Amino acid sequence: MALRDLPVNVAEMKGKLFDTSTCGKRCNTRSECQEGFICSNCVTFANLFSQCV
């Protein structure tokens, strides 16, 4: 079964689950990384900067 054959809500769910658009994005809070399941945490590196990982 291809992704195009799935109901719209399941296809959207798969899109969110495998979304990596937030990976490496600068952030201040975890909520800024919540667009996808992968890279959904905001981590601060050596008090210099924070990014979604």
CHARMM internal coordinates of N, CA and C (Angstrom, degrees):
IC EDIT
DIST 1 N 1 CA 1.4415
DIST 1 CA 1 C 1.5317
ANGL 1 N 1 CA 1 C 108.36
DIST 1 C 2 N 1.2878
ANGL 1 CA 1 C 2 N 116.46
DIHE 1 N 1 CA 1 C 2 N 126.16
DIST 2 N 2 CA 1.4598
ANGL 1 C 2 N 2 CA 121.84
DIHE 1 CA 1 C 2 N 2 CA 179.03
DIST 2 CA 2 C 1.5183
ANGL 2 N 2 CA 2 C 110.50
DIHE 1 C 2 N 2 CA 2 C -85.67
DIST 2 C 3 N 1.3157
ANGL 2 CA 2 C 3 N 115.56
DIHE 2 N 2 CA 2 C 3 N 159.33
DIST 3 N 3 CA 1.4637
ANGL 2 C 3 N 3 CA 121.29
DIHE 2 CA 2 C 3 N 3 CA 179.54
DIST 3 CA 3 C 1.5244
ANGL 3 N 3 CA 3 C 110.81
DIHE 2 C 3 N 3 CA 3 C -57.88
DIST 3 C 4 N 1.3325
ANGL 3 CA 3 C 4 N 117.47
DIHE 3 N 3 CA 3 C 4 N -35.04
DIST 4 N 4 CA 1.4588
ANGL 3 C 4 N 4 CA 120.69
DIHE 3 CA 3 C 4 N 4 CA -179.26
DIST 4 CA 4 C 1.5310
ANGL 4 N 4 CA 4 C 112.26
DIHE 3 C 4 N 4 CA 4 C -66.66
DIST 4 C 5 N 1.3337
ANGL 4 CA 4 C 5 N 118.25
DIHE 4 N 4 CA 4 C 5 N -18.96
DIST 5 N 5 CA 1.4555
ANGL 4 C 5 N 5 CA 121.87
DIHE 4 CA 4 C 5 N 5 CA -179.50
DIST 5 CA 5 C 1.5285
ANGL 5 N 5 CA 5 C 112.99
DIHE 4 C 5 N 5 CA 5 C -89.12
DIST 5 C 6 N 1.3212
ANGL 5 CA 5 C 6 N 117.49
DIHE 5 N 5 CA 5 C 6 N -9.06
DIST 6 N 6 CA 1.4616
ANGL 5 C 6 N 6 CA 120.95
DIHE 5 CA 5 C 6 N 6 CA -178.60
DIST 6 CA 6 C 1.5221
ANGL 6 N 6 CA 6 C 110.80
DIHE 5 C 6 N 6 CA 6 C -80.08
DIST 6 C 7 N 1.3301
ANGL 6 CA 6 C 7 N 117.36
DIHE 6 N 6 CA 6 C 7 N 152.52
DIST 7 N 7 CA 1.4613
ANGL 6 C 7 N 7 CA 119.73
DIHE 6 CA 6 C 7 N 7 CA 174.06
DIST 7 CA 7 C 1.5287
ANGL 7 N 7 CA 7 C 110.09
DIHE 6 C 7 N 7 CA 7 C -58.64
DIST 7 C 8 N 1.3189
ANGL 7 CA 7 C 8 N 117.11
DIHE 7 N 7 CA 7 C 8 N 153.49
DIST 8 N 8 CA 1.4580
ANGL 7 C 8 N 8 CA 121.93
DIHE 7 CA 7 C 8 N 8 CA -175.05
DIST 8 CA 8 C 1.5205
ANGL 8 N 8 CA 8 C 112.08
DIHE 7 C 8 N 8 CA 8 C -55.52
DIST 8 C 9 N 1.3309
ANGL 8 CA 8 C 9 N 118.64
DIHE 8 N 8 CA 8 C 9 N -44.05
DIST 9 N 9 CA 1.4634
ANGL 8 C 9 N 9 CA 119.88
DIHE 8 CA 8 C 9 N 9 CA -176.76
DIST 9 CA 9 C 1.5263
ANGL 9 N 9 CA 9 C 111.90
DIHE 8 C 9 N 9 CA 9 C -65.23
DIST 9 C 10 N 1.3187
ANGL 9 CA 9 C 10 N 118.91
DIHE 9 N 9 CA 9 C 10 N -34.47
DIST 10 N 10 CA 1.4681
ANGL 9 C 10 N 10 CA 121.63
DIHE 9 CA 9 C 10 N 10 CA 177.64
DIST 10 CA 10 C 1.5232
ANGL 10 N 10 CA 10 C 109.53
DIHE 9 C 10 N 10 CA 10 C -71.51
DIST 10 C 11 N 1.3132
ANGL 10 CA 10 C 11 N 117.53
DIHE 10 N 10 CA 10 C 11 N -39.02
DIST 11 N 11 CA 1.4621
ANGL 10 C 11 N 11 CA 121.06
DIHE 10 CA 10 C 11 N 11 CA 178.19
DIST 11 CA 11 C 1.5261
ANGL 11 N 11 CA 11 C 110.49
DIHE 10 C 11 N 11 CA 11 C -64.01
DIST 11 C 12 N 1.3337
ANGL 11 CA 11 C 12 N 117.56
DIHE 11 N 11 CA 11 C 12 N -40.60
DIST 12 N 12 CA 1.4654
ANGL 11 C 12 N 12 CA 121.12
DIHE 11 CA 11 C 12 N 12 CA 177.45
DIST 12 CA 12 C 1.5192
ANGL 12 N 12 CA 12 C 110.90
DIHE 11 C 12 N 12 CA 12 C -64.75
DIST 12 C 13 N 1.3276
ANGL 12 CA 12 C 13 N 116.33
DIHE 12 N 12 CA 12 C 13 N -39.30
DIST 13 N 13 CA 1.4502
ANGL 12 C 13 N 13 CA 121.50
DIHE 12 CA 12 C 13 N 13 CA 179.17
DIST 13 CA 13 C 1.5330
ANGL 13 N 13 CA 13 C 110.36
DIHE 12 C 13 N 13 CA 13 C -62.68
DIST 13 C 14 N 1.3251
ANGL 13 CA 13 C 14 N 117.51
DIHE 13 N 13 CA 13 C 14 N -43.86
DIST 14 N 14 CA 1.4598
ANGL 13 C 14 N 14 CA 121.25
DIHE 13 CA 13 C 14 N 14 CA 178.69
DIST 14 CA 14 C 1.5219
ANGL 14 N 14 CA 14 C 110.11
DIHE 13 C 14 N 14 CA 14 C -64.87
DIST 14 C 15 N 1.3167
ANGL 14 CA 14 C 15 N 116.88
DIHE 14 N 14 CA 14 C 15 N -37.66
DIST 15 N 15 CA 1.4581
ANGL 14 C 15 N 15 CA 120.52
DIHE 14 CA 14 C 15 N 15 CA 178.76
DIST 15 CA 15 C 1.5188
ANGL 15 N 15 CA 15 C 111.11
DIHE 14 C 15 N 15 CA 15 C -62.84
DIST 15 C 16 N 1.3314
ANGL 15 CA 15 C 16 N 117.76
DIHE 15 N 15 CA 15 C 16 N -41.96
DIST 16 N 16 CA 1.4598
ANGL 15 C 16 N 16 CA 122.03
DIHE 15 CA 15 C 16 N 16 CA 178.60
DIST 16 CA 16 C 1.5246
ANGL 16 N 16 CA 16 C 111.13
DIHE 15 C 16 N 16 CA 16 C -68.79
DIST 16 C 17 N 1.3178
ANGL 16 CA 16 C 17 N 116.82
DIHE 16 N 16 CA 16 C 17 N -40.10
DIST 17 N 17 CA 1.4494
ANGL 16 C 17 N 17 CA 121.58
DIHE 16 CA 16 C 17 N 17 CA -176.96
DIST 17 CA 17 C 1.5240
ANGL 17 N 17 CA 17 C 111.94
DIHE 16 C 17 N 17 CA 17 C -62.70
DIST 17 C 18 N 1.3243
ANGL 17 CA 17 C 18 N 116.81
DIHE 17 N 17 CA 17 C 18 N -40.56
DIST 18 N 18 CA 1.4629
ANGL 17 C 18 N 18 CA 120.76
DIHE 17 CA 17 C 18 N 18 CA -175.67
DIST 18 CA 18 C 1.5222
ANGL 18 N 18 CA 18 C 113.20
DIHE 17 C 18 N 18 CA 18 C -103.59
DIST 18 C 19 N 1.3344
ANGL 18 CA 18 C 19 N 117.68
DIHE 18 N 18 CA 18 C 19 N 16.05
DIST 19 N 19 CA 1.4573
ANGL 18 C 19 N 19 CA 122.42
DIHE 18 CA 18 C 19 N 19 CA 179.75
DIST 19 CA 19 C 1.5248
ANGL 19 N 19 CA 19 C 109.82
DIHE 18 C 19 N 19 CA 19 C -74.48
DIST 19 C 20 N 1.3150
ANGL 19 CA 19 C 20 N 117.12
DIHE 19 N 19 CA 19 C 20 N 123.10
DIST 20 N 20 CA 1.4682
ANGL 19 C 20 N 20 CA 121.20
DIHE 19 CA 19 C 20 N 20 CA 178.80
DIST 20 CA 20 C 1.5223
ANGL 20 N 20 CA 20 C 111.08
DIHE 19 C 20 N 20 CA 20 C -113.32
DIST 20 C 21 N 1.3356
ANGL 20 CA 20 C 21 N 117.52
DIHE 20 N 20 CA 20 C 21 N 16.56
DIST 21 N 21 CA 1.4665
ANGL 20 C 21 N 21 CA 120.42
DIHE 20 CA 20 C 21 N 21 CA -176.07
DIST 21 CA 21 C 1.5258
ANGL 21 N 21 CA 21 C 112.58
DIHE 20 C 21 N 21 CA 21 C -65.95
DIST 21 C 22 N 1.3351
ANGL 21 CA 21 C 22 N 118.48
DIHE 21 N 21 CA 21 C 22 N -21.36
DIST 22 N 22 CA 1.4592
ANGL 21 C 22 N 22 CA 120.05
DIHE 21 CA 21 C 22 N 22 CA -179.74
DIST 22 CA 22 C 1.5216
ANGL 22 N 22 CA 22 C 112.39
DIHE 21 C 22 N 22 CA 22 C -87.15
DIST 22 C 23 N 1.3113
ANGL 22 CA 22 C 23 N 119.20
DIHE 22 N 22 CA 22 C 23 N -12.58
DIST 23 N 23 CA 1.4620
ANGL 22 C 23 N 23 CA 121.94
DIHE 22 CA 22 C 23 N 23 CA -177.35
DIST 23 CA 23 C 1.5267
ANGL 23 N 23 CA 23 C 110.67
DIHE 22 C 23 N 23 CA 23 C -61.52
DIST 23 C 24 N 1.3340
ANGL 23 CA 23 C 24 N 115.78
DIHE 23 N 23 CA 23 C 24 N 124.07
DIST 24 N 24 CA 1.4527
ANGL 23 C 24 N 24 CA 121.26
DIHE 23 CA 23 C 24 N 24 CA 178.79
DIST 24 CA 24 C 1.5145
ANGL 24 N 24 CA 24 C 114.30
DIHE 23 C 24 N 24 CA 24 C 84.15
DIST 24 C 25 N 1.3129
ANGL 24 CA 24 C 25 N 118.53
DIHE 24 N 24 CA 24 C 25 N -4.29
DIST 25 N 25 CA 1.4619
ANGL 24 C 25 N 25 CA 122.35
DIHE 24 CA 24 C 25 N 25 CA -179.55
DIST 25 CA 25 C 1.5311
ANGL 25 N 25 CA 25 C 109.36
DIHE 24 C 25 N 25 CA 25 C -71.73
DIST 25 C 26 N 1.3245
ANGL 25 CA 25 C 26 N 117.46
DIHE 25 N 25 CA 25 C 26 N 138.01
DIST 26 N 26 CA 1.4709
ANGL 25 C 26 N 26 CA 120.90
DIHE 25 CA 25 C 26 N 26 CA 176.61
DIST 26 CA 26 C 1.5165
ANGL 26 N 26 CA 26 C 109.32
DIHE 25 C 26 N 26 CA 26 C -68.13
DIST 26 C 27 N 1.3424
ANGL 26 CA 26 C 27 N 116.48
DIHE 26 N 26 CA 26 C 27 N 145.48
DIST 27 N 27 CA 1.4579
ANGL 26 C 27 N 27 CA 121.36
DIHE 26 CA 26 C 27 N 27 CA -176.92
DIST 27 CA 27 C 1.5097
ANGL 27 N 27 CA 27 C 110.93
DIHE 26 C 27 N 27 CA 27 C -148.93
DIST 27 C 28 N 1.3313
ANGL 27 CA 27 C 28 N 115.59
DIHE 27 N 27 CA 27 C 28 N 163.14
DIST 28 N 28 CA 1.4588
ANGL 27 C 28 N 28 CA 122.34
DIHE 27 CA 27 C 28 N 28 CA 173.11
DIST 28 CA 28 C 1.5216
ANGL 28 N 28 CA 28 C 110.52
DIHE 27 C 28 N 28 CA 28 C -116.11
DIST 28 C 29 N 1.3300
ANGL 28 CA 28 C 29 N 116.36
DIHE 28 N 28 CA 28 C 29 N -30.96
DIST 29 N 29 CA 1.4651
ANGL 28 C 29 N 29 CA 121.78
DIHE 28 CA 28 C 29 N 29 CA 179.99
DIST 29 CA 29 C 1.5215
ANGL 29 N 29 CA 29 C 109.09
DIHE 28 C 29 N 29 CA 29 C -135.71
DIST 29 C 30 N 1.3255
ANGL 29 CA 29 C 30 N 115.61
DIHE 29 N 29 CA 29 C 30 N 161.75
DIST 30 N 30 CA 1.4624
ANGL 29 C 30 N 30 CA 121.12
DIHE 29 CA 29 C 30 N 30 CA -179.49
DIST 30 CA 30 C 1.5220
ANGL 30 N 30 CA 30 C 111.65
DIHE 29 C 30 N 30 CA 30 C -62.48
DIST 30 C 31 N 1.3272
ANGL 30 CA 30 C 31 N 117.19
DIHE 30 N 30 CA 30 C 31 N -31.04
DIST 31 N 31 CA 1.4667
ANGL 30 C 31 N 31 CA 120.31
DIHE 30 CA 30 C 31 N 31 CA -177.74
DIST 31 CA 31 C 1.5299
ANGL 31 N 31 CA 31 C 112.11
DIHE 30 C 31 N 31 CA 31 C -63.04
DIST 31 C 32 N 1.3101
ANGL 31 CA 31 C 32 N 118.11
DIHE 31 N 31 CA 31 C 32 N -21.59
DIST 32 N 32 CA 1.4601
ANGL 31 C 32 N 32 CA 121.53
DIHE 31 CA 31 C 32 N 32 CA 177.76
DIST 32 CA 32 C 1.5337
ANGL 32 N 32 CA 32 C 111.61
DIHE 31 C 32 N 32 CA 32 C -75.44
DIST 32 C 33 N 1.3271
ANGL 32 CA 32 C 33 N 117.22
DIHE 32 N 32 CA 32 C 33 N -12.37
DIST 33 N 33 CA 1.4656
ANGL 32 C 33 N 33 CA 121.94
DIHE 32 CA 32 C 33 N 33 CA -178.74
DIST 33 CA 33 C 1.5295
ANGL 33 N 33 CA 33 C 111.83
DIHE 32 C 33 N 33 CA 33 C -107.78
DIST 33 C 34 N 1.2944
ANGL 33 CA 33 C 34 N 118.80
DIHE 33 N 33 CA 33 C 34 N 8.36
DIST 34 N 34 CA 1.4614
ANGL 33 C 34 N 34 CA 122.41
DIHE 33 CA 33 C 34 N 34 CA -170.87
DIST 34 CA 34 C 1.5259
ANGL 34 N 34 CA 34 C 114.95
DIHE 33 C 34 N 34 CA 34 C -84.36
DIST 34 C 35 N 1.3353
ANGL 34 CA 34 C 35 N 118.88
DIHE 34 N 34 CA 34 C 35 N 7.22
DIST 35 N 35 CA 1.4599
ANGL 34 C 35 N 35 CA 120.54
DIHE 34 CA 34 C 35 N 35 CA -178.10
DIST 35 CA 35 C 1.5207
ANGL 35 N 35 CA 35 C 112.34
DIHE 34 C 35 N 35 CA 35 C -65.49
DIST 35 C 36 N 1.2996
ANGL 35 CA 35 C 36 N 117.62
DIHE 35 N 35 CA 35 C 36 N -35.19
DIST 36 N 36 CA 1.4535
ANGL 35 C 36 N 36 CA 121.64
DIHE 35 CA 35 C 36 N 36 CA -179.34
DIST 36 CA 36 C 1.5165
ANGL 36 N 36 CA 36 C 111.82
DIHE 35 C 36 N 36 CA 36 C -128.29
DIST 36 C 37 N 1.3109
ANGL 36 CA 36 C 37 N 116.51
DIHE 36 N 36 CA 36 C 37 N 173.93
DIST 37 N 37 CA 1.4639
ANGL 36 C 37 N 37 CA 121.93
DIHE 36 CA 36 C 37 N 37 CA -179.88
DIST 37 CA 37 C 1.5257
ANGL 37 N 37 CA 37 C 110.51
DIHE 36 C 37 N 37 CA 37 C -81.54
DIST 37 C 38 N 1.3312
ANGL 37 CA 37 C 38 N 115.85
DIHE 37 N 37 CA 37 C 38 N -38.64
DIST 38 N 38 CA 1.4566
ANGL 37 C 38 N 38 CA 121.41
DIHE 37 CA 37 C 38 N 38 CA 178.87
DIST 38 CA 38 C 1.5270
ANGL 38 N 38 CA 38 C 107.76
DIHE 37 C 38 N 38 CA 38 C -83.17
DIST 38 C 39 N 1.3167
ANGL 38 CA 38 C 39 N 117.78
DIHE 38 N 38 CA 38 C 39 N 141.11
DIST 39 N 39 CA 1.4765
ANGL 38 C 39 N 39 CA 123.60
DIHE 38 CA 38 C 39 N 39 CA -178.36
DIST 39 CA 39 C 1.5211
ANGL 39 N 39 CA 39 C 111.36
DIHE 38 C 39 N 39 CA 39 C 59.90
DIST 39 C 40 N 1.3203
ANGL 39 CA 39 C 40 N 117.21
DIHE 39 N 39 CA 39 C 40 N 50.47
DIST 40 N 40 CA 1.4581
ANGL 39 C 40 N 40 CA 121.04
DIHE 39 CA 39 C 40 N 40 CA -176.29
DIST 40 CA 40 C 1.5303
ANGL 40 N 40 CA 40 C 113.01
DIHE 39 C 40 N 40 CA 40 C -103.17
DIST 40 C 41 N 1.3317
ANGL 40 CA 40 C 41 N 118.15
DIHE 40 N 40 CA 40 C 41 N 10.62
DIST 41 N 41 CA 1.4619
ANGL 40 C 41 N 41 CA 121.59
DIHE 40 CA 40 C 41 N 41 CA 178.17
DIST 41 CA 41 C 1.5200
ANGL 41 N 41 CA 41 C 110.40
DIHE 40 C 41 N 41 CA 41 C -113.67
DIST 41 C 42 N 1.3218
ANGL 41 CA 41 C 42 N 116.24
DIHE 41 N 41 CA 41 C 42 N 141.21
DIST 42 N 42 CA 1.4606
ANGL 41 C 42 N 42 CA 122.43
DIHE 41 CA 41 C 42 N 42 CA 176.07
DIST 42 CA 42 C 1.5292
ANGL 42 N 42 CA 42 C 107.31
DIHE 41 C 42 N 42 CA 42 C -97.26
DIST 42 C 43 N 1.3134
ANGL 42 CA 42 C 43 N 116.61
DIHE 42 N 42 CA 42 C 43 N 115.99
DIST 43 N 43 CA 1.4627
ANGL 42 C 43 N 43 CA 121.56
DIHE 42 CA 42 C 43 N 43 CA -175.80
DIST 43 CA 43 C 1.5298
ANGL 43 N 43 CA 43 C 109.26
DIHE 42 C 43 N 43 CA 43 C -118.19
DIST 43 C 44 N 1.3353
ANGL 43 CA 43 C 44 N 115.80
DIHE 43 N 43 CA 43 C 44 N 134.04
DIST 44 N 44 CA 1.4608
ANGL 43 C 44 N 44 CA 122.01
DIHE 43 CA 43 C 44 N 44 CA 178.19
DIST 44 CA 44 C 1.5240
ANGL 44 N 44 CA 44 C 108.86
DIHE 43 C 44 N 44 CA 44 C -94.32
DIST 44 C 45 N 1.3151
ANGL 44 CA 44 C 45 N 115.98
DIHE 44 N 44 CA 44 C 45 N 131.92
DIST 45 N 45 CA 1.4559
ANGL 44 C 45 N 45 CA 122.43
DIHE 44 CA 44 C 45 N 45 CA -179.43
DIST 45 CA 45 C 1.5194
ANGL 45 N 45 CA 45 C 109.81
DIHE 44 C 45 N 45 CA 45 C -107.18
DIST 45 C 46 N 1.3413
ANGL 45 CA 45 C 46 N 116.39
DIHE 45 N 45 CA 45 C 46 N 111.84
DIST 46 N 46 CA 1.4735
ANGL 45 C 46 N 46 CA 123.96
DIHE 45 CA 45 C 46 N 46 CA 174.86
DIST 46 CA 46 C 1.5252
ANGL 46 N 46 CA 46 C 113.03
DIHE 45 C 46 N 46 CA 46 C 51.14
DIST 46 C 47 N 1.2983
ANGL 46 CA 46 C 47 N 117.61
DIHE 46 N 46 CA 46 C 47 N 35.25
DIST 47 N 47 CA 1.4732
ANGL 46 C 47 N 47 CA 123.09
DIHE 46 CA 46 C 47 N 47 CA -179.23
DIST 47 CA 47 C 1.5212
ANGL 47 N 47 CA 47 C 113.21
DIHE 46 C 47 N 47 CA 47 C 55.49
DIST 47 C 48 N 1.3347
ANGL 47 CA 47 C 48 N 117.52
DIHE 47 N 47 CA 47 C 48 N 20.27
DIST 48 N 48 CA 1.4584
ANGL 47 C 48 N 48 CA 121.67
DIHE 47 CA 47 C 48 N 48 CA 179.67
DIST 48 CA 48 C 1.5231
ANGL 48 N 48 CA 48 C 112.18
DIHE 47 C 48 N 48 CA 48 C -98.26
DIST 48 C 49 N 1.3080
ANGL 48 CA 48 C 49 N 116.37
DIHE 48 N 48 CA 48 C 49 N -46.94
DIST 49 N 49 CA 1.4620
ANGL 48 C 49 N 49 CA 120.57
DIHE 48 CA 48 C 49 N 49 CA -178.96
DIST 49 CA 49 C 1.5238
ANGL 49 N 49 CA 49 C 109.10
DIHE 48 C 49 N 49 CA 49 C -157.19
DIST 49 C 50 N 1.3146
ANGL 49 CA 49 C 50 N 115.58
DIHE 49 N 49 CA 49 C 50 N 163.03
DIST 50 N 50 CA 1.4665
ANGL 49 C 50 N 50 CA 122.03
DIHE 49 CA 49 C 50 N 50 CA 177.41
DIST 50 CA 50 C 1.5169
ANGL 50 N 50 CA 50 C 108.42
DIHE 49 C 50 N 50 CA 50 C -122.93
DIST 50 C 51 N 1.3206
ANGL 50 CA 50 C 51 N 115.84
DIHE 50 N 50 CA 50 C 51 N 144.82
DIST 51 N 51 CA 1.4572
ANGL 50 C 51 N 51 CA 119.87
DIHE 50 CA 50 C 51 N 51 CA 175.57
DIST 51 CA 51 C 1.5199
ANGL 51 N 51 CA 51 C 110.13
DIHE 50 C 51 N 51 CA 51 C -149.58
DIST 51 C 52 N 1.3290
ANGL 51 CA 51 C 52 N 114.93
DIHE 51 N 51 CA 51 C 52 N 159.50
DIST 52 N 52 CA 1.4623
ANGL 51 C 52 N 52 CA 121.86
DIHE 51 CA 51 C 52 N 52 CA -179.43
DIST 52 CA 52 C 1.5285
ANGL 52 N 52 CA 52 C 108.90
DIHE 51 C 52 N 52 CA 52 C -75.99
DIST 52 C 53 N 1.3178
ANGL 52 CA 52 C 53 N 115.13
DIHE 52 N 52 CA 52 C 53 N 127.44
DIST 53 N 53 CA 1.4668
ANGL 52 C 53 N 53 CA 121.17
DIHE 52 CA 52 C 53 N 53 CA 176.63
DIST 53 CA 53 C 1.5038
ANGL 53 N 53 CA 53 C 109.46
DIHE 52 C 53 N 53 CA 53 C -134.91
END
COOR INIT
IC SEED 1 N 1 CA 1 C
IC BUILD
